[in-house]
Amino acid sequence: MEANGAGLQNFPELKNDTFLRAAWGEETDYTPVWCMRQAGRYLPEFRETRAAQDFFSTCRSPEACCELTLQPLRRFPLDAAIIFSDILVVPQALGMEVTMIPGKGPSFPEPLREEQDLDRLRDPADVASELGYVFQAITLTRQQLAGRVPLIGFAGAPWTLMTYMVEGGSSSTMAQAKRWLYQRPQASHKLLGILTDALVPYLIGQVAAGAQALQLFESHAGHLGSALFNKFALPYIRDVAKRVKAGLQKAGLAPVPMIIFAKDGHFALEELAQAGYEVVGLDWTVSPKKARERVGKTVTLQGNLDPCALYAPEEEIGQLVRQMLDDFGPQRYIANLGHGLYPDMDPERVGAFVDAVHKHSRLLRQN
């Protein structure tokens, strides 16, 4: 992966680096804030932009992705943008068919059922070239952002991607994917290795294209206990961070902060804090004070307001934010929700959340 062209583009100068400074553990004047799924269906303009197109066609249109990424920033003074895409573009690039069924979610008509099904997958080395449309979207968005805030790139972690590829879609138990872990441990490691080999150049390519931070989503961590997590998820989470960092260095690209968000992975906080990521994202079930005690002072924490708190009256949102900021403390902290925004949320309440973080975090620093 060469740093020519993409890595050396003349992007507009960054005007607000608060999010990046917090991610690196530097002091900030206020607490930066962004929201998972901030480009989403809770915005009427998002629904209008997306109305005409199939979901994955939208993902393949750099112009559409750029527009959707920028929409929330036109409304709210967020401190970071996250590129509009989907974690399932990686299984697609590996040759699996994925469709998005409205109201139901992603569907794989031919999921992985047997070990020999792994032979159907494309060479992971070719994945990055299949995903050029994501890189184009990142470069275009970085230009259009005009240095307002940093742009975050992302991917799904290997175990989470494996669950979709084996289950064929969403599942409340992950019984098929976990059956693989128990009955086919070697095939499971083989698949997780293929996914890691695909993710590393994909994430490096996102940085070359202009991403200024990376988030890895281990959305299905909670379906594993400590033993399975330590065997089938954590080694690959670690491997991704280590290899991406080495790859950036080799390509002559500046390092970027990396965030790991393992939903419901509260049992692995210490391990995640030592997995090579600058930032550990927390869901809303974790107590900020306890999390800080457990992870120590060497990583930045991100999170973790219950998304459903945004259904509360604005005044109460302000109180909940103040409590959250008190609990996390002023430094080494990025405010966010403990999961993504839901489609029926009122944009006004999202604005109230963002404003409350900025206001209270400034007051906290004065006192």
Phi, psi and chi 1 to 4 in degrees:
 res  aa     phi    psi   chi1   chi2   chi3   chi4
   1 MET       -  109.3  177.0   93.7   27.9      -
   2 GLU   -86.3  152.3  -66.4  -61.5  -24.6      -
   3 ALA   -88.4    4.0      -      -      -      -
   4 ASN   -67.9  153.4   59.9    4.2      -      -
   5 GLY    67.2  -96.4      -      -      -      -
   6 ALA   -51.0  -50.3      -      -      -      -
   7 GLY   -67.8  -18.6      -      -      -      -
   8 LEU  -109.8   17.9  -55.1  172.8      -      -
   9 GLN   -66.6  150.7  -84.1  148.5   -2.0      -
  10 ASN   -87.4   85.8  -67.5  -37.0      -      -
  11 PHE   -80.3  152.3  -72.2  122.3      -      -
  12 PRO   -58.4  149.6  -21.0   30.8      -      -
  13 GLU   -65.6  139.6 -163.7 -176.6  -15.4      -
  14 LEU   -76.0  126.2 -174.9   59.0      -      -
  15 LYS   -93.7  -30.7  -60.0 -177.0 -172.8   89.7
  16 ASN  -127.2  101.2  172.1    2.4      -      -
  17 ASP  -105.0   19.4   64.9   -9.0      -      -
  18 THR   -57.4  -43.5  -48.4      -      -      -
  19 PHE   -60.8  -46.2  161.5   79.6      -      -
  20 LEU   -65.5  -40.7  -67.8  178.2      -      -
  21 ARG   -63.3  -43.3  -71.5 -145.6  -41.9  -86.9
  22 ALA   -63.0  -40.5      -      -      -      -
  23 ALA   -62.0  -38.0      -      -      -      -
  24 TRP   -81.2   -4.2  -73.5  118.1      -      -
  25 GLY    86.6   16.5      -      -      -      -
  26 GLU   -88.3  162.6  -64.5  166.0   20.8      -
  27 GLU   -72.3  145.8  -70.0 -147.2   -0.5      -
  28 THR  -130.6  156.5   58.6      -      -      -
  29 ASP   -74.8  -24.9  -59.0  -25.4      -      -
  30 TYR  -152.2  170.6   64.8   89.2      -      -
  31 THR   -85.0  121.4  -62.1      -      -      -
  32 PRO   -71.6  154.5   25.7  -30.9      -      -
  33 VAL  -143.6  138.6   56.4      -      -      -
  34 TRP  -145.5  172.1   66.6  -78.5      -      -
  35 CYS  -126.7  133.1  -62.7      -      -      -
  36 MET   -62.7  140.0  -71.2 -172.6  -90.6      -
  37 ARG    59.0   35.9  -66.2 -149.0 -167.9  116.0
  38 GLN   -70.3  -27.8   63.0 -169.5   26.4      -
  39 ALA   -91.1  100.9      -      -      -      -
  40 GLY  -164.3 -175.9      -      -      -      -
  41 ARG   -70.7   -7.3  -69.4  171.4  -66.1  174.3
  42 TYR   -74.2  -12.3   71.7  101.2      -      -
  43 LEU   -97.5  125.6  -68.9  174.8      -      -
  44 PRO   -57.8  -36.1    3.1   -9.9      -      -
  45 GLU   -67.7  -29.3   57.3  -92.4   37.8      -
  46 PHE   -65.5  -46.0  176.3   96.2      -      -
  47 ARG   -63.3  -37.1  -68.0 -165.5  -65.9  -88.7
  48 GLU   -65.3  -45.5  -86.4  167.6   41.9      -
  49 THR   -63.3  -40.0  -52.3      -      -      -
  50 ARG   -83.4  -18.7  -84.6  -91.6  -60.1  108.1
  51 ALA   -52.0  -42.4      -      -      -      -
  52 ALA   -80.2  -16.6      -      -      -      -
  53 GLN  -116.2  148.6  -86.7 -172.8  -48.9      -
  54 ASP   -62.9  146.6  155.2   73.5      -      -
  55 PHE   -54.6  -52.2  178.4   79.7      -      -
  56 PHE   -73.4  -23.0  -74.8  109.9      -      -
  57 SER   -65.1  -38.8  -53.1      -      -      -
  58 THR   -61.1  -46.4  -54.5      -      -      -
  59 CYS   -58.1  -30.7  -69.9      -      -      -
  60 ARG   -87.6   -1.1  -80.7 -170.7  -73.9  -87.6
  61 SER  -103.0  106.3  158.6      -      -      -
  62 PRO   -55.3  -37.4  -27.8   35.8      -      -
  63 GLU   -65.6  -43.8  -66.1   72.9   22.2      -
  64 ALA   -65.3  -43.3      -      -      -      -
  65 CYS   -62.2  -40.7  -68.8      -      -      -
  66 CYS   -62.2  -48.7  175.4      -      -      -
  67 GLU   -59.3  -45.1  167.3   58.7   23.6      -
  68 LEU   -67.6  -34.7  -66.4  169.5      -      -
  69 THR   -65.8  -37.6  -57.3      -      -      -
  70 LEU   -81.1  -23.7  -64.6  175.4      -      -
  71 GLN   -51.3  -51.7  -78.4  176.0   -6.0      -
  72 PRO   -64.1  -27.3   16.5  -26.9      -      -
  73 LEU   -74.0  -21.9  -66.4  157.8      -      -
  74 ARG   -73.2  -26.0  -66.0 -172.3 -168.9  120.8
  75 ARG   -92.8  -40.7  -81.8 -170.8 -175.3 -114.8
  76 PHE  -124.9  146.9  -43.9  116.3      -      -
  77 PRO   -80.4   57.3   29.7  -32.1      -      -
  78 LEU   -67.9  155.3  -66.2  151.9      -      -
  79 ASP   -98.7    0.6  -66.7  -69.9      -      -
  80 ALA  -156.6  153.4      -      -      -      -
  81 ALA  -111.1  149.4      -      -      -      -
  82 ILE  -124.8  130.6 -177.5  163.2      -      -
  83 ILE   -59.6  138.5 -166.1   66.8      -      -
  84 PHE   -77.1  118.5  177.5   82.7      -      -
  85 SER  -163.3 -159.1 -174.4      -      -      -
  86 ASP  -148.7  148.9 -165.4   84.8      -      -
  87 ILE   -67.5  -21.5   64.6  171.0      -      -
  88 LEU   -84.3    2.6  -62.5 -179.4      -      -
  89 VAL   -66.4  -22.8  -62.4      -      -      -
  90 VAL   -71.4  -51.3  169.3      -      -      -
  91 PRO   -57.4  -35.5  -23.9   29.1      -      -
  92 GLN   -60.5  -45.6  -87.3 -175.5  -24.6      -
  93 ALA   -67.0  -22.4      -      -      -      -
  94 LEU   -82.2    2.1  -77.0  166.5      -      -
  95 GLY   101.1    5.4      -      -      -      -
  96 MET   -89.6  142.5  -67.5 -169.7   79.1      -
  97 GLU   -82.6  131.2 -168.7 -168.2  -23.8      -
  98 VAL  -133.4  130.7 -168.3      -      -      -
  99 THR  -121.5  153.7   53.9      -      -      -
 100 MET  -105.6  115.4 -165.5   61.7   78.9      -
 101 ILE   -96.1  116.5  -61.4  169.3      -      -
 102 PRO   -54.4  131.3  -23.5   32.7      -      -
 103 GLY    83.3  -14.1      -      -      -      -
 104 LYS  -116.8  -36.5 -178.2  177.2  174.3  -88.4
 105 GLY   108.8 -163.6      -      -      -      -
 106 PRO   -72.7  147.4   23.9  -30.0      -      -
 107 SER  -138.9  131.6  173.4      -      -      -
 108 PHE  -106.7  106.4  -71.2   68.5      -      -
 109 PRO   -59.0  -32.4  -16.7   24.9      -      -
 110 GLU  -125.9   79.1  -68.8 -177.6   46.3      -
 111 PRO   -67.8  167.8   22.0  -28.3      -      -
 112 LEU   -75.5  121.2  -56.8  173.7      -      -
 113 ARG  -112.8  -38.5  -76.1  -75.4  169.6 -110.2
 114 GLU  -123.2  162.7  -55.8  -65.5  -27.7      -
 115 GLU   -58.1  -38.0 -175.2  165.5   -6.3      -
 116 GLN   -67.4  -15.9   54.9  -95.4   35.9      -
 117 ASP   -63.1  -21.1  -68.8  -17.5      -      -
 118 LEU   -64.5  -24.5  -62.3 -179.0      -      -
 119 ASP   -68.2  -18.4  -59.2  -23.6      -      -
 120 ARG   -72.9  -21.4  -61.3 -163.6  -31.6 -120.8
 121 LEU   -72.0  142.5  -60.5  176.0      -      -
 122 ARG   -69.0  164.7  -78.0 -163.0 -167.6  115.9
 123 ASP   -62.1  123.5 -178.2  -11.0      -      -
 124 PRO   -59.9  -22.4   13.4  -24.1      -      -
 125 ALA   -65.6  -21.8      -      -      -      -
 126 ASP   -90.6   -4.9  -61.2  -21.9      -      -
 127 VAL   -61.9  -45.0  162.5      -      -      -
 128 ALA   -58.7  -39.0      -      -      -      -
 129 SER   -69.8  -27.0   54.7      -      -      -
 130 GLU   -71.2  -23.2  -67.5  -76.1  -33.9      -
 131 LEU  -105.2   26.4  -66.1  171.1      -      -
 132 GLY   -54.6  -30.3      -      -      -      -
 133 TYR   -64.5  -30.4   59.4   86.6      -      -
 134 VAL   -69.3  -42.8  178.3      -      -      -
 135 PHE   -62.8  -41.4  -55.3  149.1      -      -
 136 GLN   -61.8  -41.4  -72.8  166.9    8.8      -
 137 ALA   -62.5  -41.1      -      -      -      -
 138 ILE   -64.9  -46.4  -73.6  171.8      -      -
 139 THR   -62.5  -46.1  -58.8      -      -      -
 140 LEU   -61.4  -44.5  178.8   63.2      -      -
 141 THR   -65.9  -41.5  -54.3      -      -      -
 142 ARG   -60.1  -40.0  178.0   83.3 -172.2  -91.6
 143 GLN   -64.3  -48.0  -64.4  -73.2    3.7      -
 144 GLN   -68.1  -27.8  -62.2  -75.1  -40.4      -
 145 LEU   -64.2  -24.0  -91.5  169.6      -      -
 146 ALA    54.3   33.3      -      -      -      -
 147 GLY    78.2   10.0      -      -      -      -
 148 ARG   -60.7  -53.1 -133.7  165.6  104.7 -176.3
 149 VAL  -145.3  163.9  -66.3      -      -      -
 150 PRO   -69.5  157.1  -11.5   24.8      -      -
 151 LEU  -109.8  127.4  179.0   61.7      -      -
 152 ILE   -97.7  133.0  -55.5  168.9      -      -
 153 GLY  -101.2  166.4      -      -      -      -
 154 PHE  -157.3  169.5   72.4   89.8      -      -
 155 ALA  -158.3  163.5      -      -      -      -
 156 GLY   -84.8  146.0      -      -      -      -
 157 ALA   -75.0  158.9      -      -      -      -
 158 PRO   -53.4  -48.2  -32.2   39.1      -      -
 159 TRP   -60.7  -43.0  157.5 -111.5      -      -
 160 THR   -63.2  -41.8  -68.0      -      -      -
 161 LEU   -65.6  -39.6  -65.6  177.4      -      -
 162 MET   -59.4  -40.5  172.5  179.9  168.7      -
 163 THR   -58.3  -43.7   62.5      -      -      -
 164 TYR   -67.2  -40.1  -75.7  106.0      -      -
 165 MET   -69.0  -30.6  -67.1  161.6   78.0      -
 166 VAL   -90.5  -41.6  172.2      -      -      -
 167 GLU   -73.4  -29.0  -64.9  -75.5  -16.3      -
 168 GLY    85.6    8.5      -      -      -      -
 169 GLY   161.8 -159.1      -      -      -      -
 170 SER   -74.7  156.6  -55.4      -      -      -
 171 SER  -153.1  145.2  157.5      -      -      -
 172 SER   -86.3  -16.7   57.9      -      -      -
 173 THR  -116.8  -22.8   61.2      -      -      -
 174 MET    57.1   31.2  -60.7  -63.3  161.7      -
 175 ALA   -62.7  -37.0      -      -      -      -
 176 GLN   -68.9  -44.5  -67.5  -51.9  -45.5      -
 177 ALA   -65.7  -40.2      -      -      -      -
 178 LYS   -71.7  -30.6  -72.4  176.3   75.5  174.7
 179 ARG   -58.2  -40.8  172.1 -169.0  -68.2 -119.8
 180 TRP   -58.5  -44.9  -90.7   58.5      -      -
 181 LEU   -60.7  -39.3  -57.2 -175.2      -      -
 182 TYR   -82.6  -39.1  -76.6  110.9      -      -
 183 GLN   -94.0  -28.8  -71.1 -174.5  -10.1      -
 184 ARG  -131.2   59.9  -55.7 -171.6 -179.4  112.2
 185 PRO   -57.9  -38.7   14.8  -25.9      -      -
 186 GLN   -67.3  -44.1  -84.9  174.0  -58.3      -
 187 ALA   -64.0  -36.2      -      -      -      -
 188 SER   -62.2  -47.2  -62.3      -      -      -
 189 HIS   -63.4  -36.3  -78.8  -58.9      -      -
 190 LYS   -62.2  -46.9 -174.5  178.1  171.4 -173.1
 191 LEU   -63.9  -44.7  172.9   53.6      -      -
 192 LEU   -64.0  -33.0  -67.8  161.5      -      -
 193 GLY   -68.1  -41.9      -      -      -      -
 194 ILE   -60.2  -44.1  -70.1  168.5      -      -
 195 LEU   -65.1  -41.1  -73.8  163.0      -      -
 196 THR   -62.6  -43.7  -55.8      -      -      -
 197 ASP   -62.5  -28.6  -70.5  -14.1      -      -
 198 ALA   -79.9  -38.5      -      -      -      -
 199 LEU   -70.6  -35.6  -74.3  168.3      -      -
 200 VAL   -61.2  -55.3  170.1      -      -      -
 201 PRO   -65.8  -29.1   13.3  -21.7      -      -
 202 TYR   -64.4  -45.0  176.7   47.8      -      -
 203 LEU   -70.5  -39.7  -71.9  165.1      -      -
 204 ILE   -62.4  -41.1  -66.0  167.4      -      -
 205 GLY   -61.8  -34.9      -      -      -      -
 206 GLN   -64.8  -40.0  -70.1 -171.6   44.1      -
 207 VAL   -68.4  -42.6  176.9      -      -      -
 208 ALA   -58.7  -33.5      -      -      -      -
 209 ALA   -80.7  -12.7      -      -      -      -
 210 GLY   131.1   -1.3      -      -      -      -
 211 ALA   -67.9  137.2      -      -      -      -
 212 GLN  -105.3   -2.9  -70.3  152.3  -68.8      -
 213 ALA  -159.1  160.7      -      -      -      -
 214 LEU  -132.3  137.5  -65.2  169.5      -      -
 215 GLN  -120.4  131.9  176.3  153.8  -43.5      -
 216 LEU  -103.8  124.8 -164.3   69.0      -      -
 217 PHE   -98.7  109.1  -75.6   87.8      -      -
 218 GLU   -99.6   71.8 -172.3   70.0  -79.0      -
 219 SER   -67.4  -22.6  -50.5      -      -      -
 220 HIS  -110.3   27.2  -62.6  159.9      -      -
 221 ALA   -58.2  -36.8      -      -      -      -
 222 GLY   -65.5  -12.8      -      -      -      -
 223 HIS   -82.4   -8.1  -70.3  -82.7      -      -
 224 LEU  -109.0  146.9  -57.3  174.8      -      -
 225 GLY   -88.6 -179.6      -      -      -      -
 226 SER   -53.3  -46.4  -67.2      -      -      -
 227 ALA   -62.5  -50.4      -      -      -      -
 228 LEU   -67.1  -37.8  -72.7 -179.6      -      -
 229 PHE   -61.8  -45.7 -174.1   84.2      -      -
 230 ASN   -67.2  -23.3  -71.8  -18.7      -      -
 231 LYS   -92.9  -40.8 -161.7  168.2  166.9 -169.7
 232 PHE  -114.1  -10.7  -66.7  103.7      -      -
 233 ALA  -115.9  -54.5      -      -      -      -
 234 LEU   -57.5  -45.0 -170.0   62.0      -      -
 235 PRO   -58.5  -34.9  -20.8   30.2      -      -
 236 TYR   -79.3  -34.6  -59.7   98.2      -      -
 237 ILE   -60.1  -44.9  -72.1  171.1      -      -
 238 ARG   -64.0  -44.7  -79.5 -161.2 -168.6  115.1
 239 ASP   -61.6  -41.2 -151.8   26.6      -      -
 240 VAL   -59.2  -49.3  166.6      -      -      -
 241 ALA   -61.4  -47.3      -      -      -      -
 242 LYS   -62.1  -45.8 -166.7  168.5  112.6 -171.0
 243 ARG   -74.6  -34.0  -72.0  170.0   58.9 -172.8
 244 VAL   -65.0  -45.0  166.4      -      -      -
 245 LYS   -62.2  -44.2  -71.8  177.8  177.2 -168.8
 246 ALA   -63.8  -39.9      -      -      -      -
 247 GLY   -66.1  -38.6      -      -      -      -
 248 LEU   -63.3  -44.0  -69.2  175.9      -      -
 249 GLN   -61.8  -44.6 -160.0  174.8    0.6      -
 250 LYS   -63.8  -35.2 -163.8  175.6  166.5 -160.1
 251 ALA   -83.1    1.2      -      -      -      -
 252 GLY    72.4   25.0      -      -      -      -
 253 LEU   -99.6  144.1  -66.5  162.9      -      -
 254 ALA   -66.0  146.7      -      -      -      -
 255 PRO   -64.4  151.0   18.5  -25.9      -      -
 256 VAL  -125.1  149.3  -60.4      -      -      -
 257 PRO   -68.0  142.8   20.4  -26.4      -      -
 258 MET  -117.2  139.6  -66.2 -178.8   70.4      -
 259 ILE  -115.8  132.9  -52.9  165.3      -      -
 260 ILE  -110.2  126.4  176.4   67.7      -      -
 261 PHE  -120.9  104.9  175.2   64.7      -      -
 262 ALA  -108.4   97.7      -      -      -      -
 263 LYS   -64.7  132.5 -174.4  170.1 -176.8  -65.7
 264 ASP    62.1   22.1  -60.3  -39.8      -      -
 265 GLY   -97.3   33.1      -      -      -      -
 266 HIS   -57.3  -26.2   47.1   82.6      -      -
 267 PHE   -73.2   -9.8   51.5   82.2      -      -
 268 ALA  -120.8   22.2      -      -      -      -
 269 LEU   -57.3  -46.3  -89.1 -174.8      -      -
 270 GLU   -60.9  -44.7  -69.1   85.7  -10.7      -
 271 GLU   -64.1  -42.3  -70.4   81.7   -2.3      -
 272 LEU   -65.2  -35.5  -69.8  164.8      -      -
 273 ALA   -67.0  -19.9      -      -      -      -
 274 GLN  -109.9   18.3  -70.3  162.6   20.4      -
 275 ALA   -92.2    4.9      -      -      -      -
 276 GLY    98.4   13.1      -      -      -      -
 277 TYR  -106.5  144.1  -66.2   75.3      -      -
 278 GLU   -74.9  -28.5  -76.5   68.4   32.9      -
 279 VAL  -128.7  135.5 -176.4      -      -      -
 280 VAL  -112.6  119.6  174.8      -      -      -
 281 GLY   -84.0  140.7      -      -      -      -
 282 LEU  -116.4  141.5  -56.2  175.7      -      -
 283 ASP   -84.4  177.3   63.5   55.9      -      -
 284 TRP   -77.3   -3.6   71.2   92.4      -      -
 285 THR   -87.1   -4.5   64.1      -      -      -
 286 VAL  -101.8  134.5  180.0      -      -      -
 287 SER   -77.1  124.9  137.5      -      -      -
 288 PRO   -55.1  -43.9  -25.6   32.5      -      -
 289 LYS   -64.2  -44.9  -78.1 -179.1  175.1  166.1
 290 LYS   -65.1  -39.4  -74.5 -173.3 -178.4  150.9
 291 ALA   -61.1  -44.2      -      -      -      -
 292 ARG   -63.3  -40.8  177.5   53.1   78.1 -163.8
 293 GLU   -59.9  -40.2  -78.7  166.1   21.3      -
 294 ARG   -76.4  -36.0  -74.1  173.6   60.3 -169.5
 295 VAL   -92.8  -14.5  -53.9      -      -      -
 296 GLY    79.3 -165.4      -      -      -      -
 297 LYS  -102.6    7.6  -64.6 -172.5  168.7   67.1
 298 THR   -90.8  -10.5   54.0      -      -      -
 299 VAL  -123.3  158.5  -65.7      -      -      -
 300 THR   -88.3  141.8  -67.7      -      -      -
 301 LEU  -101.4  147.4  -69.3  173.8      -      -
 302 GLN  -131.1  133.9  175.1  177.1  -78.0      -
 303 GLY   146.4 -155.0      -      -      -      -
 304 ASN  -147.6   37.3   72.8  -21.6      -      -
 305 LEU   -61.5  135.2 -169.9   73.5      -      -
 306 ASP   -54.8  121.0  179.0   -0.3      -      -
 307 PRO   -52.4  -34.5  -19.3   26.5      -      -
 308 CYS   -69.3  -13.7  -67.6      -      -      -
 309 ALA   -61.0  -21.1      -      -      -      -
 310 LEU   -74.6   -4.7  -61.7 -169.6      -      -
 311 TYR   -82.4  -13.2  -64.5  128.5      -      -
 312 ALA   -73.1  162.3      -      -      -      -
 313 PRO   -61.7  154.5  -15.6   25.0      -      -
 314 GLU   -55.3  -40.3  -80.2 -169.0   22.4      -
 315 GLU   -60.9  -41.9 -162.8 -179.8  -36.8      -
 316 GLU   -68.7  -36.0 -167.0 -179.7  -22.5      -
 317 ILE   -56.9  -43.6  -67.9  172.3      -      -
 318 GLY   -58.8  -43.0      -      -      -      -
 319 GLN   -66.8  -42.7  -70.0  162.3   -3.8      -
 320 LEU   -64.7  -39.5  -68.0  165.9      -      -
 321 VAL   -64.8  -43.1  164.4      -      -      -
 322 ARG   -60.6  -44.4 -168.0  161.9   48.4 -152.5
 323 GLN   -60.8  -44.4 -176.4   62.3   56.6      -
 324 MET   -61.3  -46.2  177.1  173.6   82.9      -
 325 LEU   -64.1  -40.1  -66.9  170.9      -      -
 326 ASP   -57.7  -45.3  -90.9  -13.4      -      -
 327 ASP   -70.0  -36.6  -71.4  -11.4      -      -
 328 PHE   -81.0  -29.6  -85.0  106.9      -      -
 329 GLY    85.0  164.2      -      -      -      -
 330 PRO   -75.0  -29.3   23.3  -28.2      -      -
 331 GLN  -111.0  165.4  -57.3  -58.8  -18.5      -
 332 ARG    52.3   47.4  -82.9 -153.8  176.3  -86.8
 333 TYR  -149.9  135.0  173.1   51.9      -      -
 334 ILE  -122.2  123.2  -64.6  161.4      -      -
 335 ALA   -78.1  142.6      -      -      -      -
 336 ASN  -163.2  179.8 -155.1  -45.1      -      -
 337 LEU   -89.0  164.1  -58.3  171.1      -      -
 338 GLY   -80.2   -2.7      -      -      -      -
 339 HIS  -166.1 -172.9 -161.6 -130.9      -      -
 340 GLY   -76.2  162.3      -      -      -      -
 341 LEU   -66.9  145.4  -73.9  157.6      -      -
 342 TYR   -94.2  152.9  -59.6  149.1      -      -
 343 PRO   -60.9  -26.4  -22.0   30.8      -      -
 344 ASP   -93.5   14.7   64.5  -10.1      -      -
 345 MET   -81.9  147.3  -74.0  177.8  165.6      -
 346 ASP   -81.8  121.3  178.0   -6.4      -      -
 347 PRO   -53.2  -32.0  -25.8   33.2      -      -
 348 GLU   -59.2  -37.4  -63.5  -73.2  -47.7      -
 349 ARG   -72.7  -32.1  -60.6  -82.3  161.3   75.9
 350 VAL   -63.8  -43.7  178.2      -      -      -
 351 GLY   -60.2  -40.0      -      -      -      -
 352 ALA   -64.1  -38.5      -      -      -      -
 353 PHE   -62.8  -50.3  166.6   65.5      -      -
 354 VAL   -61.0  -46.7  172.9      -      -      -
 355 ASP   -63.7  -40.0  -68.5  -17.5      -      -
 356 ALA   -63.6  -39.6      -      -      -      -
 357 VAL   -61.6  -48.2  169.6      -      -      -
 358 HIS   -62.8  -45.5  -73.8  154.5      -      -
 359 LYS   -66.3  -53.5 -177.9 -178.0  148.0 -165.3
 360 HIS   -69.3  -33.4  -68.8  -53.2      -      -
 361 SER   -69.7  -30.9   64.4      -      -      -
 362 ARG   -70.1  -42.7  -77.9 -163.2  159.1   94.8
 363 LEU   -62.3  -42.7  -73.0  171.4      -      -
 364 LEU   -57.2  -40.8  -95.5  179.1      -      -
 365 ARG   -70.5  -26.6  -79.5  164.6  173.0   73.6
 366 GLN   -74.0  -31.5  -73.8  164.2   18.9      -
 367 ASN   -84.0      -  -61.8  -26.0      -      -
